[in-house]
Amino acid sequence: MYEIRRNESRFHRESDWLKSSFSFSFADYYEEDNRSFGPLCVFNEDVIAGGRGFGAHPHREMEIVSVVLSGKLKHEDSAGNSAVTTYGGVQRMTAGTGIVHSEVNPDSEEPVHLLQIWFTPQEKRLTPSYETSSFDPKSAHGGLLPIVSRDAAGPGAAGIHQDVNLFLSVLDEGAEAAHYTAAERLLYVFVIDGNLAVQETDELQSGDTLRASGLTSLSLRGGAGGTRLLLIDMAAGQGEGGLS
């Protein structure tokens, strides 16, 4: 079974430097029945203006993935890590027992467009860590490219302390891709831009999501103008972490 949630159902917030859309309860948006989906507990789409960003702030007991879709994102943390990521790059931070970090747009002119995705970890009290990975975006064309996985499977994939796999896909109009999984796993699809047909019957547009359970296969087809999407395949358990 699966459920489609439209872009309009997300919580949208905008200021002079930040546009955000929340798919789950976060910050000043709260819905009791929309706090998580398996270990996935935050899925935010952000557009940050040039020279602005999130100043130093703490996290703990969370796996935090940042997927840059355009522009540049600069990360710095209390462990001494510093990196700038662009499209074709992923940042993964294990907050573990506690870490302080900042994420800012270092470009004074161009905004940065990114996805902030949080998962509860499989176990608590991990040592904080950080990594950046890079992949060839062209490799996502016409298929499902793994960009994050527990075993860092695939060239350029980042590792993570949870049983999840993130795939990026770019499908031309009419192009098809299929994903096969175990019935006990959960699937989450987010349309970054364009139009997407799923299971040959339903159509999703930019900002729409699909939450599925009990499926062993998922069919995807690029709609008019094509599409860019993110697919998450994950274990149903929530892990041991808490939102922070």
N, CA, C and O of each residue as an XYZ file, in Angstrom:
976
protein
N       0.839     -1.188      0.000
C       0.000      0.000      0.000
C       0.878      1.244      0.000
O       2.017      1.224      0.467
N       0.332      2.305     -0.525
C       1.093      3.554     -0.508
C       0.159      4.754     -0.405
O      -1.028      4.678     -0.725
N       0.728      5.851      0.048
C       0.002      7.100      0.243
C       0.755      8.219     -0.462
O       1.977      8.323     -0.352
N       0.030      9.039     -1.174
C       0.627     10.199     -1.841
C       0.278     11.452     -1.050
O      -0.882     11.689     -0.713
N       1.292     12.242     -0.762
C       1.084     13.526     -0.089
C       1.553     14.636     -1.024
O       2.682     14.624     -1.516
N       0.669     15.583     -1.253
C       0.955     16.638     -2.212
C       1.790     17.759     -1.585
O       1.839     17.933     -0.367
N       2.434     18.498     -2.466
C       3.273     19.619     -2.044
C       2.500     20.569     -1.125
O       3.062     21.105     -0.170
N       1.219     20.775     -1.413
C       0.424     21.726     -0.630
C       0.272     21.294      0.821
O       0.002     22.124      1.690
N       0.445     19.992      1.095
C       0.276     19.503      2.462
C       1.530     19.723      3.314
O       1.484     19.594      4.537
N       2.650     20.055      2.663
C       3.852     20.354      3.445
C       3.684     21.700      4.150
O       2.896     22.544      3.722
N       4.436     21.886      5.238
C       4.441     23.166      5.937
C       5.476     24.069      5.267
O       6.657     23.729      5.212
N       5.036     25.208      4.762
C       5.919     26.126      4.041
C       6.167     27.375      4.884
O       5.248     27.976      5.440
N       7.434     27.736      4.954
C       7.817     28.934      5.719
C       8.826     29.730      4.909
O       9.717     29.161      4.279
N       8.679     31.062      4.928
C       9.573     31.897      4.129
C       9.950     33.164      4.894
O       9.106     33.802      5.523
N      11.240     33.515      4.828
C      11.737     34.762      5.398
C      12.543     35.472      4.323
O      12.522     35.067      3.160
N      13.246     36.519      4.698
C      13.997     37.286      3.704
C      15.218     36.527      3.183
O      15.791     36.908      2.161
N      15.627     35.445      3.883
C      16.821     34.710      3.442
C      16.617     33.208      3.307
O      17.500     32.502      2.820
N      15.450     32.714      3.738
C      15.239     31.267      3.780
C      13.829     30.896      3.350
O      12.846     31.458      3.834
N      13.749     29.931      2.423
C      12.478     29.303      2.071
C      12.577     27.835      2.479
O      13.492     27.131      2.054
N      11.643     27.377      3.296
C      11.683     26.003      3.790
C      10.333     25.331      3.617
O       9.286     25.966      3.746
N      10.370     24.035      3.322
C       9.171     23.216      3.272
C       9.447     21.961      4.088
O      10.412     21.244      3.822
N       8.596     21.692      5.090
C       8.787     20.576      6.007
C       7.795     19.460      5.670
O       6.594     19.704      5.550
N       8.302     18.247      5.519
C       7.430     17.102      5.275
C       7.008     16.405      6.560
O       6.038     15.647      6.566
N       7.741     16.662      7.666
C       7.414     16.086      8.969
C       7.437     17.189     10.012
O       7.970     18.272      9.770
N       6.859     16.913     11.171
C       6.869     17.881     12.262
C       8.286     18.358     12.521
O       9.206     17.554     12.670
N       8.457     19.680     12.573
C       9.799     20.250     12.742
C       9.654     21.689     13.193
O       8.807     22.427     12.690
N      10.502     22.088     14.162
C      10.530     23.480     14.649
C       9.118     23.883     15.092
O       8.534     23.232     15.958
N       8.567     24.955     14.502
C       7.271     25.451     14.947
C       6.088     24.777     14.244
O       4.940     25.178     14.437
N       6.367     23.762     13.437
C       5.295     22.982     12.806
C       5.197     21.638     13.527
O       6.187     20.918     13.657
N       3.993     21.311     13.994
C       3.833     20.052     14.708
C       2.495     19.403     14.375
O       1.441     20.030     14.483
N       2.554     18.134     13.967
C       1.385     17.277     13.822
C       1.708     15.969     14.507
O       2.698     15.314     14.177
N       0.890     15.591     15.445
C       1.143     14.395     16.244
C       1.289     13.157     15.368
O       2.131     12.301     15.640
N       0.469     13.054     14.310
C       0.506     11.849     13.476
C       1.447     11.988     12.281
O       1.394     11.180     11.354
N       2.303     13.002     12.296
C       3.256     13.189     11.194
C       4.634     13.536     11.745
O       5.244     14.527     11.341
N       5.117     12.715     12.667
C       6.417     12.973     13.282
C       7.541     12.188     12.632
O       8.703     12.583     12.728
N       7.214     11.071     11.966
C       8.263     10.264     11.353
C       7.632      9.233     10.431
O       6.417      9.033     10.420
N       8.497      8.587      9.659
C       8.106      7.454      8.824
C       9.253      6.462      8.916
O      10.267      6.603      8.233
N       9.082      5.441      9.781
C      10.213      4.592     10.097
C      11.303      5.430     10.750
O      10.992      6.274     11.590
N      12.574      5.226     10.393
C      13.666      6.005     10.977
C      13.780      7.419     10.398
O      14.560      8.226     10.903
N      13.018      7.727      9.352
C      13.052      9.052      8.733
C      12.186     10.007      9.542
O      10.978      9.802      9.660
N      12.797     11.053     10.102
C      12.041     11.952     10.972
C      12.107     13.415     10.548
O      11.332     14.225     11.056
N      12.995     13.779      9.646
C      13.047     15.139      9.102
C      13.332     15.040      7.608
O      14.252     14.345      7.179
N      12.520     15.754      6.825
C      12.779     15.865      5.397
C      12.406     17.296      5.013
O      11.253     17.593      4.703
N      13.403     18.166      5.040
C      13.199     19.589      4.768
C      13.831     19.974      3.440
O      14.957     19.578      3.138
N      13.103     20.743      2.655
C      13.652     21.337      1.440
C      13.915     22.805      1.726
O      12.992     23.546      2.065
N      15.171     23.238      1.593
C      15.569     24.605      1.924
C      16.180     25.303      0.725
O      16.889     24.689     -0.072
N      15.899     26.588      0.607
C      16.599     27.473     -0.328
C      17.142     28.619      0.511
O      16.381     29.395      1.089
N      18.485     28.717      0.571
C      19.155     29.695      1.427
C      19.777     30.779      0.559
O      20.496     30.482     -0.395
N      19.502     32.020      0.887
C      20.021     33.149      0.115
C      21.535     33.246      0.244
O      22.129     32.710      1.180
N      22.150     33.943     -0.715
C      23.597     34.121     -0.714
C      24.107     34.770      0.555
O      23.546     35.757      1.030
N      25.185     34.205      1.105
C      25.824     34.762      2.287
C      25.090     34.545      3.587
O      25.486     35.098      4.613
N      24.026     33.751      3.575
C      23.256     33.507      4.798
C      23.278     32.022      5.141
O      23.831     31.218      4.391
N      22.681     31.659      6.270
C      22.663     30.257      6.643
C      22.340     30.043      8.103
O      21.913     30.958      8.807
N      22.550     28.811      8.547
C      22.270     28.418      9.922
C      23.572     28.502     10.718
O      24.523     27.773     10.439
N      23.610     29.396     11.710
C      24.801     29.546     12.534
C      25.027     28.338     13.416
O      24.256     27.379     13.386
N      26.095     28.389     14.206
C      26.480     27.245     15.050
C      25.337     26.843     15.981
O      24.769     27.677     16.686
N      25.010     25.547     15.970
C      23.945     25.014     16.808
C      24.234     23.539     17.075
O      24.910     22.895     16.272
N      23.738     22.992     18.182
C      24.083     21.615     18.570
C      23.102     20.577     18.048
O      21.941     20.879     17.773
N      23.595     19.333     17.915
C      22.765     18.167     17.618
C      23.313     16.975     18.405
O      24.473     16.968     18.816
N      22.471     15.985     18.603
C      22.911     14.730     19.205
C      21.989     13.611     18.737
O      20.845     13.850     18.353
N      22.510     12.378     18.777
C      21.754     11.157     18.495
C      20.920     11.249     17.215
O      19.724     10.957     17.216
N      21.573     11.659     16.122
C      20.870     11.781     14.856
C      21.851     11.595     13.701
O      23.010     11.998     13.791
N      21.378     10.981     12.614
C      22.126     10.892     11.369
C      21.557     11.958     10.429
O      20.383     11.902     10.063
N      22.384     12.921     10.042
C      21.912     14.078      9.273
C      22.564     14.074      7.899
O      23.789     14.108      7.776
N      21.728     14.031      6.870
C      22.192     13.992      5.486
C      21.759     15.269      4.778
O      20.595     15.663      4.846
N      22.704     15.910      4.100
C      22.404     17.099      3.303
C      22.726     16.796      1.849
O      23.867     16.488      1.505
N      21.708     16.887      0.999
C      21.875     16.657     -0.436
C      21.738     17.998     -1.138
O      20.659     18.589     -1.140
N      22.822     18.484     -1.736
C      22.808     19.778     -2.413
C      22.283     19.585     -3.829
O      22.780     18.740     -4.574
N      21.273     20.374     -4.199
C      20.647     20.276     -5.519
C      21.140     21.353     -6.475
O      21.143     21.157     -7.691
N      21.555     22.486     -5.929
C      22.186     23.550     -6.721
C      22.831     24.531     -5.760
O      22.429     24.623     -4.600
N      23.829     25.265     -6.236
C      24.531     26.201     -5.383
C      25.595     25.538     -4.528
O      26.040     24.430     -4.828
N      26.008     26.225     -3.448
C      27.079     25.741     -2.583
C      26.634     25.767     -1.126
O      25.921     26.675     -0.699
N      27.062     24.759     -0.367
C      26.771     24.673      1.059
C      28.065     24.445      1.812
O      28.805     23.506      1.515
N      28.342     25.303      2.789
C      29.554     25.176      3.593
C      29.216     24.666      4.984
O      28.336     25.195      5.663
N      29.935     23.626      5.392
C      29.761     23.014      6.708
C      31.007     23.257      7.553
O      32.129     23.137      7.062
N      30.807     23.598      8.825
C      31.890     23.654      9.818
C      31.347     23.086     11.111
O      30.171     23.274     11.424
N      32.201     22.378     11.885
C      31.709     21.824     13.140
C      32.776     21.865     14.226
O      33.936     22.200     13.984
N      32.339     21.510     15.432
C      33.203     21.597     16.606
C      34.290     20.543     16.624
O      35.191     20.600     17.461
N      34.222     19.574     15.707
C      35.282     18.566     15.595
C      36.381     19.008     14.633
O      37.338     18.269     14.400
N      36.248     20.208     14.077
C      37.271     20.741     13.189
C      37.039     20.455     11.721
O      37.900     20.762     10.898
N      35.901     19.876     11.367
C      35.610     19.584      9.961
C      35.108     20.838      9.242
O      34.378     21.647      9.814
N      35.508     20.981      7.995
C      35.057     22.092      7.166
C      35.055     21.644      5.714
O      36.033     21.065      5.241
N      33.957     21.907      4.999
C      33.871     21.493      3.599
C      32.791     22.301      2.895
O      31.840     22.773      3.517
N      32.958     22.451      1.581
C      31.954     23.089      0.736
C      31.457     22.041     -0.262
O      32.257     21.398     -0.941
N      30.139     21.873     -0.348
C      29.532     20.863     -1.200
C      28.659     21.524     -2.250
O      27.994     22.523     -1.977
N      28.663     20.960     -3.460
C      27.825     21.431     -4.558
C      26.987     20.266     -5.078
O      27.030     19.172     -4.515
N      26.218     20.496     -6.159
C      25.432     19.410     -6.737
C      26.375     18.296     -7.201
O      27.379     18.538     -7.870
N      26.014     17.067     -6.819
C      26.920     15.950     -7.030
C      27.645     15.592     -5.748
O      28.534     14.741     -5.741
N      27.258     16.249     -4.661
C      27.881     15.974     -3.369
C      26.852     15.779     -2.276
O      25.752     16.328     -2.331
N      27.228     14.984     -1.273
C      26.384     14.706     -0.116
C      27.203     14.920      1.147
O      28.371     14.535      1.211
N      26.589     15.536      2.151
C      27.204     15.628      3.469
C      26.450     14.699      4.409
O      25.219     14.699      4.429
N      27.190     13.901      5.195
C      26.590     13.064      6.224
C      27.256     13.359      7.547
O      28.480     13.278      7.651
N      26.479     13.700      8.562
C      27.012     13.961      9.893
C      26.333     13.038     10.901
O      25.106     12.981     10.987
N      27.149     12.326     11.650
C      26.661     11.550     12.779
C      26.794     12.422     14.019
O      27.905     12.690     14.476
N      25.656     12.868     14.568
C      25.711     13.750     15.731
C      26.125     12.989     16.983
O      26.817     13.532     17.844
N      25.700     11.728     17.084
C      26.149     10.878     18.187
C      25.971     11.517     19.549
O      24.898     12.023     19.879
N      27.043     11.488     20.342
C      26.991     12.005     21.702
C      26.917     13.521     21.771
O      26.706     14.079     22.848
N      27.086     14.193     20.643
C      26.910     15.639     20.608
C      27.942     16.351     19.751
O      29.137     16.069     19.839
N      27.474     17.274     18.922
C      28.351     18.051     18.067
C      27.680     19.387     17.770
O      26.453     19.483     17.763
N      28.475     20.401     17.529
C      27.978     21.728     17.153
C      28.428     21.998     15.721
O      29.595     21.801     15.384
N      27.500     22.448     14.883
C      27.890     22.713     13.501
C      27.136     23.914     12.936
O      26.158     24.388     13.515
N      27.610     24.382     11.810
C      26.934     25.460     11.079
C      26.854     25.067      9.620
O      27.705     24.331      9.120
N      25.826     25.561      8.930
C      25.665     25.345      7.501
C      25.267     26.668      6.867
O      24.203     27.212      7.164
N      26.111     27.175      6.007
C      25.869     28.486      5.406
C      26.115     28.426      3.905
O      26.789     27.528      3.401
N      25.558     29.392      3.214
C      25.798     29.564      1.787
C      26.976     30.502      1.615
O      26.847     31.693      1.900
N      28.136     30.006      1.155
C      29.316     30.865      1.060
C      29.312     31.777     -0.160
O      30.153     32.670     -0.268
N      28.376     31.562     -1.077
C      28.293     32.375     -2.288
C      27.438     33.603     -1.999
O      26.305     33.476     -1.533
N      27.967     34.773     -2.268
C      27.250     36.002     -1.940
C      26.091     36.290     -2.880
O      25.239     37.124     -2.573
N      26.046     35.613     -4.020
C      25.027     35.915     -5.029
C      24.019     34.780     -5.224
O      22.813     35.010     -5.140
N      24.491     33.576     -5.481
C      23.604     32.474     -5.859
C      23.029     31.771     -4.630
O      23.778     31.456     -3.705
N      21.721     31.518     -4.597
C      21.153     30.741     -3.484
C      21.597     29.284     -3.559
O      22.013     28.799     -4.611
N      21.502     28.606     -2.436
C      21.763     27.165     -2.413
C      20.440     26.448     -2.141
O      19.681     26.834     -1.252
N      20.180     25.408     -2.917
C      18.960     24.609     -2.816
C      19.370     23.227     -2.323
O      20.214     22.579     -2.942
N      18.793     22.771     -1.233
C      19.234     21.507     -0.654
C      18.099     20.785      0.045
O      17.051     21.361      0.339
N      18.335     19.507      0.303
C      17.452     18.685      1.112
C      18.170     18.341      2.407
O      19.298     17.850      2.387
N      17.515     18.599      3.530
C      18.028     18.225      4.848
C      17.225     17.017      5.318
O      16.012     17.109      5.510
N      17.904     15.880      5.502
C      17.216     14.627      5.797
C      17.822     14.016      7.059
O      19.029     13.783      7.126
N      16.976     13.758      8.057
C      17.448     13.221      9.331
C      16.864     11.823      9.557
O      15.698     11.554      9.268
N      17.720     10.952     10.085
C      17.306      9.608     10.467
C      17.729      9.343     11.909
O      18.789      9.799     12.340
N      16.905      8.607     12.654
C      17.368      8.121     13.944
C      18.424      7.045     13.690
O      18.261      6.251     12.764
N      19.484      6.991     14.468
C      20.537      5.987     14.264
C      20.111      4.628     14.801
O      19.164      4.520     15.580
N      20.824      3.599     14.374
C      20.517      2.251     14.858
C      20.928      2.055     16.313
O      20.369      1.207     17.008
N      21.901      2.837     16.774
C      22.327      2.724     18.164
C      22.737      4.085     18.699
O      23.142      4.968     17.942
N      22.627      4.245     20.008
C      22.956      5.506     20.650
C      24.445      5.601     20.986
O      25.196      4.628     20.923
N      24.824      6.816     21.342
C      26.150      7.150     21.869
C      27.271      6.804     20.887
O      28.333      6.324     21.283
N      27.022      7.052     19.620
C      28.072      6.921     18.615
C      29.019      8.113     18.718
O      28.626      9.198     19.146
N      30.254      7.898     18.326
C      31.218      8.997     18.262
C      30.825      9.922     17.113
O      30.602      9.451     15.998
N      30.735     11.229     17.361
C      30.375     12.139     16.275
C      31.359     12.031     15.105
O      32.563     11.883     15.310
N      30.839     12.105     13.890
C      31.686     12.024     12.707
C      31.028     12.778     11.560
O      29.845     13.114     11.605
N      31.831     13.033     10.533
C      31.351     13.807      9.389
C      32.076     13.333      8.140
O      33.259     12.996      8.187
N      31.359     13.309      7.024
C      31.998     12.995      5.756
C      31.279     13.702      4.613
O      30.087     13.998      4.703
N      32.004     13.963      3.559
C      31.419     14.412      2.307
C      31.719     13.339      1.259
O      32.758     12.681      1.309
N      30.820     13.178      0.338
C      31.032     12.252     -0.758
C      30.653     12.950     -2.050
O      29.903     13.926     -2.038
N      31.158     12.463     -3.136
C      30.838     13.059     -4.431
C      30.511     11.965     -5.427
O      31.121     10.896     -5.421
N      29.539     12.247     -6.285
C      29.117     11.307     -7.313
C      28.946     12.074     -8.617
O      28.840     13.300     -8.623
N      28.922     11.343     -9.704
C      28.712     11.952    -11.011
C      27.214     12.041    -11.266
O      26.581     11.001    -11.452
N      26.607     13.244    -11.286
C      25.163     13.354    -11.508
C      24.698     12.699    -12.800
O      23.549     12.269    -12.895
N      25.574     12.618    -13.795
C      25.187     11.984    -15.056
C      24.855     10.506    -14.856
O      24.094      9.924    -15.629
N      25.431      9.905    -13.814
C      25.188      8.486    -13.553
C      23.766      8.230    -13.051
O      23.305      7.089    -13.054
N      23.066      9.289    -12.618
C      21.687      9.147    -12.156
C      20.695      9.186    -13.308
O      19.506      8.928    -13.119
N      21.182      9.510    -14.501
C      20.295      9.660    -15.650
C      19.802      8.287    -16.119
O      20.590      7.423    -16.503
N      18.500      8.114    -16.078
C      17.908      6.889    -16.586
C      17.886      5.719    -15.620
O      17.488      4.620    -16.005
N      18.299      5.921    -14.388
C      18.313      4.823    -13.424
C      18.232      5.334    -12.005
O      17.839      6.477    -11.770
N      18.606      4.488    -11.053
C      18.594      4.836     -9.637
C      20.020      4.740     -9.116
O      20.571      3.646     -8.986
N      20.611      5.886     -8.820
C      22.003      5.944     -8.380
C      22.067      5.986     -6.855
O      21.527      6.918     -6.258
N      22.712      5.004     -6.195
C      22.847      5.056     -4.739
C      23.806      6.174     -4.325
O      24.944      6.226     -4.791
N      23.341      7.065     -3.450
C      24.194      8.168     -2.990
C      24.452      8.107     -1.483
O      25.377      8.755     -0.991
N      23.645      7.336     -0.745
C      23.871      7.109      0.690
C      23.420      5.684      1.003
O      22.354      5.260      0.557
N      24.224      4.944      1.769
C      23.807      3.620      2.211
C      24.613      3.222      3.434
O      25.688      3.767      3.682
N      24.094      2.272      4.197
C      24.786      1.827      5.418
C      26.165      1.277      5.099
O      27.103      1.471      5.872
N      26.299      0.596      3.978
C      27.571      0.001      3.595
C      28.341      0.847      2.574
O      29.335      0.399      2.003
N      27.858      2.091      2.354
C      28.485      2.977      1.365
C      28.657      2.261      0.028
O      29.701      2.357     -0.618
N      27.594      1.533     -0.377
C      27.639      0.760     -1.618
C      27.525      1.682     -2.826
O      26.681      2.577     -2.858
N      28.369      1.459     -3.803
C      28.332      2.256     -5.017
C      29.385      3.341     -4.996
O      29.725      3.851     -3.928
N      29.907      3.705     -6.153
C      30.931      4.752     -6.226
C      30.375      6.107     -5.800
O      29.347      6.550     -6.310
N      31.053      6.754     -4.872
C      30.637      8.072     -4.434
C      29.536      8.089     -3.406
O      29.059      9.166     -3.049
N      29.104      6.930     -2.908
C      28.035      6.885     -1.907
C      28.592      7.155     -0.520
O      29.679      6.692     -0.176
N      27.833      7.911      0.277
C      28.209      8.171      1.667
C      27.691      7.055      2.552
O      26.677      6.432      2.234
N      28.370      6.794      3.658
C      27.914      5.805      4.618
C      26.941      6.417      5.604
O      26.812      7.639      5.674
N      26.248      5.575      6.374
C      25.310      6.064      7.382
C      25.080      4.963      8.412
O      25.151      3.778      8.087
N      24.804      5.358      9.659
C      24.584      4.400     10.740
C      23.098      4.085     10.888
O      22.504      4.278     11.948
N      22.522      3.600      9.809
C      21.123      3.178      9.810
C      20.899      2.350      8.550
O      21.603      2.516      7.554
N      19.915      1.461      8.604
C      19.626      0.586      7.468
C      18.755      1.325      6.459
O      17.565      1.042      6.321
N      19.365      2.275      5.758
C      18.672      3.067      4.751
C      19.531      3.163      3.491
O      20.759      3.099      3.553
N      18.870      3.317      2.363
C      19.541      3.541      1.084
C      18.850      4.707      0.380
O      17.629      4.709      0.223
N      19.628      5.686     -0.038
C      19.101      6.830     -0.769
C      19.568      6.746     -2.209
O      20.744      6.509     -2.482
N      18.617      6.945     -3.141
C      18.911      6.887     -4.561
C      18.475      8.192     -5.224
O      17.412      8.729     -4.911
N      19.291      8.689     -6.128
C      18.932      9.844     -6.949
C      18.648      9.341     -8.358
O      19.350      8.464     -8.861
N      17.615      9.898     -8.997
C      17.272      9.478    -10.348
C      16.847     10.676    -11.178
O      16.152     11.568    -10.692
N      17.269     10.685    -12.429
C      16.825     11.676    -13.412
C      16.242     10.898    -14.581
O      16.955     10.152    -15.252
N      14.940     11.072    -14.827
C      14.253     10.325    -15.868
C      13.714     11.269    -16.931
O      13.001     12.222    -16.618
N      14.052     11.006    -18.176
C      13.461     11.751    -19.278
C      11.991     11.373    -19.412
O      11.544     10.366    -18.862
N      11.257     12.182    -20.138
C       9.856     11.875    -20.373
C       9.707     10.492    -21.006
O      10.302     10.205    -22.044
N       8.916      9.653    -20.373
C       8.678      8.300    -20.871
C       9.691      7.268    -20.430
O       9.455      6.070    -20.581
N      10.824      7.711    -19.883
C      11.841      6.758    -19.409
C      11.355      6.080    -18.136
O      10.698      6.701    -17.300
N      11.683      4.801    -17.997
C      11.191      4.022    -16.864
C      12.334      3.473    -16.010
O      13.418      3.162    -16.505
N      12.058      3.368    -14.733
C      12.984      2.728    -13.787
C      12.150      1.932    -12.806
O      11.015      2.299    -12.504
N      12.711      0.844    -12.309
C      12.005      0.007    -11.341
C      12.906     -0.244    -10.138
O      14.119     -0.407    -10.274
N      12.293     -0.271     -8.969
C      13.036     -0.566     -7.741
C      12.392     -1.769     -7.070
O      11.172     -1.826     -6.917
N      13.228     -2.737     -6.667
C      12.743     -3.955     -6.022
C      13.260     -4.005     -4.587
O      14.410     -3.657     -4.319
N      12.414     -4.432     -3.683
C      12.769     -4.434     -2.278
C      12.014     -5.549     -1.561
O      11.265     -6.301     -2.184
N      12.218     -5.650     -0.243
C      11.497     -6.632      0.575
C      10.221     -6.001      1.122
O      10.190     -4.805      1.413
N       9.180     -6.798      1.260
C       7.873     -6.285      1.659
C       7.895     -5.620      3.033
O       7.070     -4.749      3.309
N       8.826     -6.020      3.897
C       8.861     -5.438      5.246
C       9.548     -4.075      5.301
O       9.571     -3.436      6.352
N      10.100     -3.633      4.189
C      10.796     -2.350      4.174
C       9.850     -1.218      3.768
O       8.778     -1.451      3.209
N      10.276      0.006      4.063
C       9.505      1.206      3.737
C      10.153      1.932      2.566
O      11.374      1.919      2.412
N       9.328      2.562      1.747
C       9.806      3.354      0.623
C       9.269      4.773      0.728
O       8.115      4.991      1.098
N      10.126      5.735      0.397
C       9.748      7.148      0.430
C      10.286      7.786     -0.845
O      11.488      7.733     -1.108
N       9.403      8.388     -1.634
C       9.800      9.019     -2.886
C       9.481     10.508     -2.809
O       8.380     10.893     -2.416
N      10.442     11.340     -3.184
C      10.240     12.794     -3.233
C      10.567     13.280     -4.635
O      11.635     12.984     -5.169
N       9.641     14.030     -5.230
C       9.867     14.596     -6.561
C      10.549     15.951     -6.399
O       9.945     16.912     -5.923
N      11.806     16.010     -6.798
C      12.576     17.254     -6.693
C      12.051     18.283     -7.679
O      11.771     19.423     -7.309
N      11.918     17.881     -8.924
C      11.321     18.746     -9.938
C      10.802     17.896    -11.087
O      11.299     16.797    -11.334
N       9.793     18.415    -11.789
C       9.205     17.697    -12.908
C       7.992     16.885    -12.517
O       7.381     17.120    -11.474
N       7.649     15.930    -13.357
C       6.470     15.082    -13.168
C       6.879     13.618    -13.188
O       7.788     13.227    -13.919
N       6.200     12.814    -12.380
C       6.567     11.415    -12.228
C       5.320     10.547    -12.158
O       4.409     10.830    -11.382
N       5.274      9.496    -12.961
C       4.212      8.502    -12.851
C       4.717      7.339    -12.003
O       5.818      6.839    -12.234
N       3.920      6.904    -11.021
C       4.297      5.792    -10.157
C       3.257      4.687    -10.269
O       2.058      4.952    -10.356
N       3.732      3.441    -10.265
C       2.860      2.267    -10.355
C       1.890      2.374    -11.539
O       0.795      1.811    -11.504
N       2.297      3.094    -12.576
C       1.578      3.197    -13.849
C       0.232      3.904    -13.752
O      -0.470      4.024    -14.756
N      -0.141      4.372    -12.564
C      -1.474      4.968    -12.427
C      -1.471      6.373    -11.840
O      -2.258      7.214    -12.274
N      -0.620      6.647    -10.879
C      -0.647      7.928    -10.186
C       0.471      8.845    -10.665
O       1.560      8.385    -11.006
N       0.194     10.138    -10.687
C       1.190     11.106    -11.119
C       1.552     12.044     -9.973
O       0.684     12.582     -9.286
N       2.834     12.222     -9.790
C       3.352     13.149     -8.789
C       4.013     14.324     -9.495
O       4.529     14.190    -10.604
N       3.990     15.479     -8.832
C       4.629     16.679     -9.345
C       5.636     17.198     -8.327
O       5.777     16.635     -7.241
N       6.325     18.257     -8.675
C       7.372     18.806     -7.810
C       6.855     19.019     -6.385
O       5.803     19.623     -6.174
N       7.614     18.512     -5.419
C       7.250     18.676     -4.021
C       6.341     17.605     -3.478
O       6.126     17.542     -2.268
N       5.791     16.749     -4.342
C       4.939     15.657     -3.881
C       5.786     14.504     -3.344
O       6.939     14.333     -3.739
N       5.202     13.719     -2.441
C       5.892     12.562     -1.880
C       4.993     11.335     -1.910
O       3.767     11.434     -1.971
N       5.636     10.183     -1.866
C       4.944      8.905     -1.752
C       5.546      8.157     -0.574
O       6.766      8.057     -0.451
N       4.680      7.629      0.296
C       5.105      6.801      1.422
C       4.498      5.418      1.216
O       3.279      5.287      1.116
N       5.329      4.397      1.154
C       4.842      3.063      0.819
C       5.348      2.028      1.811
O       6.461      2.133      2.326
N       4.513      1.026      2.072
C       4.896     -0.125      2.880
C       4.269     -1.363      2.254
O       3.224     -1.276      1.609
N       4.907     -2.513      2.443
C       4.365     -3.760      1.955
C       4.576     -4.012      0.475
O       4.070     -5.000     -0.057
N       5.315     -3.138     -0.203
C       5.574     -3.323     -1.628
C       6.867     -4.109     -1.836
O       7.802     -4.007     -1.041
N       6.910     -4.879     -2.894
C       8.154     -5.551     -3.283
C       8.740     -4.933     -4.550
O       9.876     -5.232     -4.918
N       7.976     -4.078     -5.212
C       8.497     -3.389     -6.389
C       7.793     -2.051     -6.539
O       6.654     -1.877     -6.105
N       8.485     -1.116     -7.157
C       7.942      0.217     -7.408
C       8.352      0.623     -8.810
O       9.537      0.617     -9.140
N       7.381      0.973     -9.633
C       7.684      1.401    -10.994
C       7.607      2.914    -11.091
O       6.704      3.538    -10.533
N       8.558      3.497    -11.802
C       8.685      4.943    -11.942
C       8.817      5.275    -13.420
O       9.528      4.592    -14.157
N       8.128      6.328    -13.851
C       8.230      6.744    -15.249
C       8.225      8.260    -15.330
O       7.360      8.917    -14.750
N       9.187      8.811    -16.045
C       9.259     10.248    -16.215
C       8.049     10.787    -16.944
O       7.659     10.255    -17.983
N       7.444     11.852    -16.402
C       6.287     12.472    -17.022
C       6.703     13.558    -17.994
O       7.870     13.649    -18.376
N       5.752     14.376    -18.389
C       6.008     15.446    -19.351
C       7.140     16.340    -18.863
O       7.086     16.878    -17.757
N       8.153     16.491    -19.689
C       9.300     17.302    -19.308
C      10.329     16.570    -18.482
O      11.391     17.118    -18.184
N      10.026     15.319    -18.100
C      10.981     14.549    -17.303
C      10.901     14.884    -15.832
O      10.066     15.685    -15.412
N      11.774     14.266    -15.044
C      11.731     14.464    -13.599
C      13.083     14.180    -12.965
O      13.926     13.488    -13.537
N      13.268     14.729    -11.775
C      14.399     14.411    -10.899
C      13.797     14.038     -9.558
O      12.944     14.756     -9.037
N      14.240     12.908     -8.988
C      13.608     12.416     -7.775
C      14.626     11.803     -6.826
O      15.741     11.456     -7.214
N      14.207     11.680     -5.569
C      14.987     10.980     -4.553
C      14.130      9.844     -4.023
O      12.961     10.047     -3.692
N      14.706      8.641     -3.941
C      14.033      7.465     -3.403
C      14.787      6.976     -2.179
O      16.008      6.825     -2.218
N      14.062      6.728     -1.086
C      14.645      6.186      0.128
C      14.032      4.823      0.396
O      12.810      4.690      0.455
N      14.873      3.808      0.560
C      14.464      2.448      0.907
C      15.041      2.180      2.293
O      16.254      2.281      2.481
N      14.197      1.839      3.267
C      14.685      1.765      4.647
C      13.968      0.704      5.453
O      12.857      0.284      5.132
N      14.648      0.281      6.521
C      14.046     -0.642      7.484
C      12.909      0.058      8.205
O      12.917      1.280      8.349
N      11.928     -0.717      8.660
C      10.759     -0.123      9.298
C      11.043      0.349     10.716
O      10.353      1.242     11.208
N      12.038     -0.224     11.386
C      12.331      0.168     12.762
C      12.833      1.584     12.850
O      13.455      2.079     11.910
N      12.576      2.255     13.971
C      12.950      3.650     14.128
C      14.353      3.850     14.687
O      14.853      4.975     14.692
N      14.997      2.791     15.155
C      16.304      2.984     15.784
C      16.154      3.501     17.191
O      15.059      3.484     17.753
N      17.262      3.968     17.773
C      17.262      4.324     19.192
C      17.387      5.822     19.446
O      17.331      6.260     20.594
N      17.553      6.602     18.397
C      17.779      8.026     18.611
C      16.494      8.783     18.926
O      15.397      8.226     18.888
N      16.660     10.066     19.239
C      15.538     10.968     19.450
C      15.781     12.244     18.681
O      16.923     12.543     18.333
N      14.736     13.003     18.407
C      14.861     14.199     17.569
C      15.669     15.266     18.286
O      15.304     15.726     19.368
N      16.796     15.659     17.647
C      17.634     16.704     18.235
C      18.646     17.189     17.202
O      19.452     18.071     17.494
